[in-house]
Amino acid sequence: MRLFHFSEDPAISRFEPRPVRTPSRRAPGREWLNGPLVWAIDEAHQPMYLFPRDCPRVLLWPLATTRAEDRAAWWGQSQARMLAYVEHGWIAALSSARLYRYELPAEPFEGLDDAGMWVSRQAVTPSAVVEVADLPAALADRDVELRAVDSLVPLRGVWDTSLHASGIRLRNAVGWDA
C-alpha cells in the first residue's frame, strides 16, 4: 500500500503531528481525530488532494451499492471513475498551482475506513517527493473528470444519494454557509 501527503511546500523533511486547523464534529470516542496527527491518503483516493490547499471541491464516485438512478442523475454519460467539482473562480489557481506529493511509509499509519484516509500519531519522514505541476492533467491521468460550476451549493443533495461524496474546504465555497 502506498500513502501520500500533498503540500504546496517543496521542502518538508519530516511531518510532525499537529491538530486539525478547523476541528470537526466527531463520533463519540473519535474526538482524538482533531488532535495532533499526521494525515495521509492512499493511492486510489489521492485525486481528492490534487488541488490547491484552500480550493473548495466536491468529489464523487460510485460504490458497489450505488443505485442506477443516482448514477444517472449525478453522473450523466461520463465514463470517469470520479467526478471533481470546483467553482469557476478556482480554475485559474488550479491550473497554475504546483503541488508536492510526499510518499510516506505505511508502518506508523492506521486506516480510518473513510475515503482512503490514514493517520499517524507519531512523526513521519517521507521516503520520496514528486512535483505535480499540471493538476488538471494529473486528475485526468487518474480518470477523474473535472467539472467547473458556478457554485458548489447545488451539490449539497449528493450526500443524500447512494454515491460517495467527499467535500473538502467547503467553508471556502461561495455561499456554502448561507
C-alpha angles and dihedrals in degrees: 000000000000123000128193143187120202123211141163087225113092096194111058109140097174134015112222120199113257135169119259115268093232113030117223129213104264132196115261109283092021098079087109087077088079090055131085109313142141109234126212137174128216123241097257093054099040093108088077087072101042089103136085106280097252096040110122112226144162120212123193134189135166122253128207086261096049112130118232092236092056092049091049093047097048104023104042113182096332118132094195120121091226137021120214120197123197133166117260088241091067099050095090092050091046091050095049101037124108121207133187119223110209117198113217131198112255097219102087095042131096122200121240096202086233120117096314097305121150132180137200124200091203134061116276131206114211118236095207143000128208127187116232107201104168108048097179089053091046089054092048090048088058093050095255119144111216114215121188115206136177091239138007091210095090087060093067090097093062090080087066092059134081091254121099111251126190120186118193127187090355089155084075094053116109109258095356094128094042 
